[in-house]
Amino acid sequence: MAVKFAQHNLSVYSIAHQLPGSNIDNETLLACLSQQSGRLNARKAKSIVKRLGIEGRHLVRDLATATSSASPTSIELSEQVLKRALQNANMNADELDYLLTHTCTPHTQVPPNAAWLADVMAYHGPYLELRQACTGFANSLQIASAFCAVNQKPVAIVGVETGSVYFDMDKSFIDTEQLVNYVQMGDGAAAVVLAPAIDGKSTISDIYLGQIGHQRQPGFYLDSGSNDVGEKRMARFHHNIHAVREQGSQLFELGWQALQSRGYQLDDFAYILPHQANGHIDALMAEALGITPDRVINDAKQFGNLGSAAIWVSLSNLIHSGKLQDGDKVAVLGAEATKYLYGGFVYQHRETQ
């Protein structure tokens, strides 16, 4: 399978993440579902929770109502996290050469989140948004790598999801597929400020992206595009659970093979950071690679699956945890079930940030 590696490395000037509100545990989540749609649906959701291993998440929706607007909005979350990342990098927004964003749950279809974010940040430069889920980070890095190499200026990437509002607690909306989304997904945002690679800074290298989706039905998609508006129904995520289960592990395998093709071995990495698909990801990945689970990052247990924001949130959480030593490397293995993409990079930590 063909895999695309970016030609240029990047320096990480700062990274930050933002999660809305307080952490919501399963008991609270299921109690609200029971109240709105009955005990049977809550019991079904409880059995799914056990299989997924997710114990908490942060949500922008109001669980006391069947449907809800996002509060905070994806723009408010993005503004908060980008301001913090820029402050940590000792930069102003107008110093950015480009603003890149990625999400599959935008504030509006058009203008994109990037436009709204540019407004609130008083940013007058160019922006670009990718309408993409869990490997949006990898495509953004491909673009950032080229921009930074040519223009020798910093760029910012913001990944955000507010997908919890795409769930209606009305009985007519709910099926097993939607219950999986309800208990699995979380909301959040992260921002990273990047620049051309220089000595003494943390680096992102070996940026790769590939896909195996040709002629395969999507494992995950959001409707209400131009193909669906005539039916006048609420937008909903569709989750092909069986297809994702069959194809998901292959995406991680291909990502690891991509890094191996660059000469890396497991002993080169202090941690493996896979896409945060479920709360058992550490045990599953450790068994597949033959390593101990403590070397695999598992934030999904407490944050849920954050989609397009997942990799950035987990990397930010790891960097700010204090666990990394100077020179430590992290292998990032992203996977996206929409049309089966895989992407990632190698992060090397420097303490002199």
C-alpha positions as CSV (number, residue, x, y, z in Angstrom):
1,M,0.0,0.0,0.0
2,A,1.3,3.5,-0.9
3,V,2.0,5.8,2.0
4,K,2.9,9.5,1.7
5,F,5.7,10.9,3.9
6,A,6.1,14.7,4.2
7,Q,9.5,15.9,3.2
8,H,10.1,18.4,6.0
9,N,10.2,18.1,9.8
10,L,8.5,20.7,12.1
11,S,9.4,22.3,15.4
12,V,6.7,22.3,18.1
13,Y,6.6,25.7,19.8
14,S,3.6,25.0,21.9
15,I,0.6,22.7,22.3
16,A,-2.6,23.0,24.4
17,H,-5.9,21.3,24.8
18,Q,-9.3,22.2,26.1
19,L,-12.2,20.0,27.3
20,P,-15.6,21.5,28.0
21,G,-17.2,21.4,31.4
22,S,-16.7,18.7,34.0
23,N,-16.1,15.0,33.3
24,I,-19.4,13.1,32.9
25,D,-19.3,9.5,34.2
26,N,-21.3,6.6,32.8
27,E,-23.8,6.6,35.7
28,T,-24.8,10.2,34.9
29,L,-24.8,9.6,31.2
30,L,-27.1,6.5,31.4
31,A,-29.4,8.1,34.0
32,C,-30.1,11.0,31.6
33,L,-30.7,8.6,28.8
34,S,-33.1,6.6,30.9
35,Q,-35.0,9.7,31.9
36,Q,-35.4,10.9,28.3
37,S,-35.9,7.6,26.4
38,G,-36.6,4.9,28.9
39,R,-34.9,2.2,30.8
40,L,-34.6,-0.3,28.0
41,N,-32.4,2.1,25.9
42,A,-30.3,2.8,29.0
43,R,-29.8,-0.9,29.6
44,K,-28.7,-1.4,26.0
45,A,-26.3,1.5,26.3
46,K,-24.9,0.1,29.6
47,S,-23.9,-3.2,27.9
48,I,-22.2,-1.2,25.1
49,V,-20.3,0.9,27.7
50,K,-18.8,-2.3,29.2
51,R,-17.5,-3.5,25.9
52,L,-16.0,-0.1,25.0
53,G,-14.3,0.5,28.3
54,I,-15.0,4.2,28.4
55,E,-15.6,5.6,31.8
56,G,-16.0,9.3,31.3
57,R,-16.2,12.1,28.7
58,H,-16.6,15.9,28.4
59,L,-19.7,17.1,26.5
60,V,-20.9,20.5,25.0
61,R,-24.5,19.3,25.0
62,D,-27.2,19.6,27.7
63,L,-28.1,16.1,28.9
64,A,-31.3,17.3,30.4
65,T,-33.0,17.8,27.0
66,A,-33.6,15.5,24.1
67,T,-31.6,17.7,21.7
68,S,-29.2,20.5,22.5
69,S,-27.1,23.3,21.0
70,A,-23.4,23.3,21.7
71,S,-22.2,25.2,24.7
72,P,-19.4,26.1,24.5
73,T,-19.5,26.2,20.7
74,S,-16.7,24.8,18.6
75,I,-15.5,28.3,17.9
76,E,-15.4,29.2,21.6
77,L,-13.5,26.0,22.4
78,S,-11.1,26.7,19.5
79,E,-10.6,30.3,20.6
80,Q,-9.7,29.3,24.1
81,V,-7.2,26.7,23.1
82,L,-5.5,28.7,20.3
83,K,-5.1,31.7,22.6
84,R,-3.4,29.5,25.2
85,A,-1.1,27.9,22.6
86,L,-0.1,31.2,21.2
87,Q,0.5,32.6,24.6
88,N,2.7,29.7,25.5
89,A,4.6,30.2,22.2
90,N,5.1,33.9,23.0
91,M,3.4,34.7,19.7
92,N,0.5,36.8,18.5
93,A,-2.1,35.6,16.0
94,D,-0.8,38.0,13.3
95,E,2.6,36.3,13.4
96,L,1.1,33.1,11.9
97,D,1.7,32.5,8.3
98,Y,-1.4,30.2,8.0
99,L,-4.3,29.0,10.2
100,L,-5.2,25.3,9.6
101,T,-8.3,23.7,11.2
102,H,-9.9,20.3,11.0
103,T,-13.2,18.9,12.2
104,C,-16.2,16.8,11.1
105,T,-18.6,18.7,13.4
106,P,-18.3,22.3,12.2
107,H,-20.0,25.3,13.6
108,T,-21.5,25.9,10.1
109,Q,-20.8,24.1,6.9
110,V,-19.8,27.4,5.3
111,P,-18.1,29.6,6.4
112,P,-15.7,27.0,7.9
113,N,-14.6,27.0,11.6
114,A,-11.4,28.5,10.4
115,A,-13.2,31.7,9.2
116,W,-15.2,32.1,12.5
117,L,-12.0,31.5,14.4
118,A,-10.0,34.0,12.4
119,D,-12.8,36.6,13.2
120,V,-12.7,36.1,17.0
121,M,-8.9,36.0,17.0
122,A,-8.6,39.1,14.9
123,Y,-6.4,37.1,12.5
124,H,-6.2,38.6,9.1
125,G,-4.0,36.0,7.3
126,P,-5.0,33.0,5.2
127,Y,-6.8,30.0,6.6
128,L,-7.8,26.6,5.5
129,E,-10.1,23.9,6.9
130,L,-10.2,20.2,6.4
131,R,-13.6,18.5,6.8
132,Q,-12.1,15.4,8.3
133,A,-12.3,13.1,11.3
134,C,-9.6,11.2,13.1
135,T,-6.7,11.7,10.7
136,G,-7.3,15.4,10.1
137,F,-4.2,16.0,12.1
138,A,-2.1,14.0,9.6
139,N,-3.3,15.8,6.5
140,S,-2.9,19.2,8.3
141,L,0.7,18.2,9.1
142,Q,1.4,17.4,5.5
143,I,0.3,20.9,4.6
144,A,2.1,22.6,7.5
145,S,5.3,20.8,6.5
146,A,5.2,22.2,3.0
147,F,4.1,25.7,4.1
148,C,6.8,26.0,6.8
149,A,9.5,24.8,4.5
150,V,8.6,27.3,1.7
151,N,7.7,30.4,3.8
152,Q,9.9,29.8,6.9
153,K,7.1,31.1,9.2
154,P,5.0,29.5,11.9
155,V,1.5,28.0,11.4
156,A,-1.2,26.9,13.8
157,I,-3.3,23.8,13.6
158,V,-6.6,23.5,15.6
159,G,-8.6,20.2,15.8
160,V,-12.0,20.3,17.4
161,E,-15.1,18.2,17.8
162,T,-18.5,19.0,19.3
163,G,-20.3,15.9,18.0
164,S,-22.4,15.2,21.1
165,V,-25.1,17.5,19.8
166,Y,-25.8,15.0,16.9
167,F,-27.8,12.8,19.2
168,D,-31.5,13.0,19.9
169,M,-32.7,11.2,23.0
170,D,-36.2,10.7,21.4
171,K,-37.0,6.9,21.1
172,S,-37.6,7.3,17.4
173,F,-34.0,8.4,16.8
174,I,-32.2,5.8,18.9
175,D,-30.9,2.4,17.6
176,T,-27.8,0.4,18.6
177,E,-25.7,2.4,16.2
178,Q,-26.6,5.7,17.8
179,L,-26.2,4.3,21.3
180,V,-22.6,3.4,20.4
181,N,-22.0,7.1,19.4
182,Y,-23.7,8.3,22.5
183,V,-21.5,6.4,24.9
184,Q,-18.3,6.4,22.9
185,M,-17.7,10.0,21.7
186,G,-16.5,13.0,23.6
187,D,-16.0,16.7,22.8
188,G,-12.8,18.8,23.0
189,A,-10.2,20.8,21.2
190,A,-6.5,21.2,20.9
191,A,-4.1,23.6,19.2
192,V,-0.5,23.3,18.2
193,V,1.9,26.0,17.0
194,L,4.5,24.7,14.5
195,A,7.5,26.2,12.7
196,P,10.4,25.1,10.5
197,A,12.6,22.6,12.4
198,I,15.4,24.1,14.5
199,D,17.7,22.7,17.1
200,G,16.6,22.7,20.7
201,K,12.9,22.5,20.1
202,S,10.6,19.5,20.2
203,T,10.1,18.0,16.8
204,I,7.5,16.3,14.7
205,S,9.1,14.1,12.0
206,D,8.3,11.1,9.7
207,I,4.8,12.5,9.0
208,Y,2.9,9.9,7.1
209,L,-0.5,9.3,5.6
210,G,-2.1,6.4,3.7
211,Q,-5.5,4.9,3.0
212,I,-7.1,1.6,2.1
213,G,-10.6,2.8,1.5
214,H,-11.0,2.0,-2.2
215,Q,-14.3,0.4,-2.9
216,R,-15.0,-0.1,0.8
217,Q,-18.2,1.1,2.5
218,P,-17.5,3.8,5.1
219,G,-17.2,2.6,8.7
220,F,-18.3,5.9,10.0
221,Y,-20.0,8.9,8.3
222,L,-22.2,11.9,9.0
223,D,-25.2,12.5,6.7
224,S,-27.2,15.6,5.8
225,G,-24.9,16.6,3.0
226,S,-26.5,17.6,-0.3
227,N,-27.4,13.9,-0.8
228,D,-29.7,13.9,2.3
229,V,-31.3,17.3,2.8
230,G,-34.4,16.4,0.9
231,E,-35.5,14.0,3.6
232,K,-35.6,16.8,6.3
233,R,-34.2,14.7,9.1
234,M,-31.8,15.5,11.8
235,A,-28.2,14.9,10.9
236,R,-26.8,11.8,12.4
237,F,-23.6,9.8,12.6
238,H,-23.7,6.4,11.1
239,H,-21.4,3.8,12.6
240,N,-20.8,0.5,10.9
241,I,-19.6,-1.3,14.0
242,H,-18.8,-4.6,12.3
243,A,-16.8,-3.0,9.4
244,V,-14.8,-0.9,11.9
245,R,-14.0,-4.0,14.0
246,E,-12.8,-5.8,10.9
247,Q,-10.7,-3.0,9.4
248,G,-9.6,-1.0,12.4
249,S,-6.6,-3.1,13.6
250,Q,-5.2,-3.2,10.0
251,L,-4.9,0.6,10.0
252,F,-2.8,0.5,13.1
253,E,-0.7,-2.3,11.6
254,L,-0.1,-0.2,8.5
255,G,0.9,2.8,10.5
256,W,3.4,0.8,12.5
257,Q,4.8,-0.6,9.2
258,A,5.2,2.9,7.9
259,L,7.4,3.9,10.8
260,Q,9.3,0.6,10.6
261,S,10.1,1.5,6.9
262,R,11.9,4.5,8.3
263,G,14.1,2.3,10.4
264,Y,12.3,2.6,13.8
265,Q,12.0,-0.2,16.3
266,L,9.8,-0.4,19.4
267,D,12.7,0.3,21.7
268,D,13.1,3.7,20.1
269,F,9.9,4.9,21.7
270,A,9.0,5.8,25.3
271,Y,5.3,5.7,24.4
272,I,3.0,4.6,21.7
273,L,0.1,7.0,21.1
274,P,-2.7,5.4,19.0
275,H,-6.0,6.9,18.0
276,Q,-8.2,6.9,21.1
277,A,-10.9,4.7,19.8
278,N,-12.0,3.0,23.0
279,G,-11.0,2.5,26.7
280,H,-9.2,-0.8,26.0
281,I,-6.8,0.7,23.5
282,D,-3.8,0.3,25.8
283,A,-4.3,-3.4,26.4
284,L,-5.2,-4.1,22.7
285,M,-2.3,-2.3,21.3
286,A,0.2,-3.7,23.9
287,E,-0.9,-7.2,23.0
288,A,-0.5,-6.6,19.3
289,L,3.0,-5.1,19.7
290,G,4.2,-7.3,22.5
291,I,4.9,-4.5,25.0
292,T,3.5,-3.6,28.4
293,P,0.2,-1.6,28.5
294,D,1.9,1.3,30.4
295,R,3.8,2.2,27.3
296,V,0.5,2.8,25.4
297,I,-1.4,6.1,26.0
298,N,-5.0,5.5,26.9
299,D,-7.0,8.8,27.3
300,A,-10.1,7.3,25.8
301,K,-11.1,5.8,29.1
302,Q,-11.7,9.3,30.6
303,F,-12.2,11.4,27.5
304,G,-14.0,9.1,25.1
305,N,-13.2,9.2,21.4
306,L,-12.6,12.8,20.4
307,G,-12.5,12.2,16.7
308,S,-10.5,14.9,14.9
309,A,-9.2,16.3,18.2
310,A,-8.1,13.0,19.7
311,I,-4.5,12.8,18.7
312,W,-3.7,16.5,19.5
313,V,-5.5,16.3,22.9
314,S,-3.7,13.2,23.9
315,L,-0.3,14.5,22.8
316,S,-0.9,17.7,24.7
317,N,-2.0,15.8,27.7
318,L,1.1,13.6,27.6
319,I,3.5,16.6,27.1
320,H,2.0,18.5,30.0
321,S,1.9,15.5,32.3
322,G,5.6,15.7,33.0
323,K,6.1,12.0,32.0
324,L,8.4,12.7,29.1
325,Q,12.1,13.1,29.5
326,D,14.4,15.1,27.3
327,G,14.9,13.2,24.1
328,D,12.0,10.8,24.5
329,K,10.3,9.8,21.3
330,V,6.5,9.0,20.9
331,A,5.1,7.0,18.0
332,V,1.8,8.4,16.9
333,L,-0.5,6.0,15.1
334,G,-3.7,7.6,13.9
335,A,-6.6,5.7,12.3
336,E,-9.8,6.9,10.7
337,A,-12.7,4.6,10.0
338,T,-14.6,6.9,7.6
339,K,-12.9,5.6,4.5
340,Y,-10.0,3.8,6.3
341,L,-7.2,6.2,6.5
342,Y,-4.0,5.9,8.6
343,G,-1.6,8.6,9.5
344,G,0.8,9.7,12.1
345,F,4.3,10.9,13.0
346,V,7.2,10.7,15.4
347,Y,7.3,13.3,18.2
348,Q,10.6,13.9,20.0
349,H,10.5,15.8,23.3
350,R,12.8,18.6,24.3
351,E,12.5,20.1,27.8
352,T,13.9,23.5,26.7
353,Q,10.6,24.7,25.4
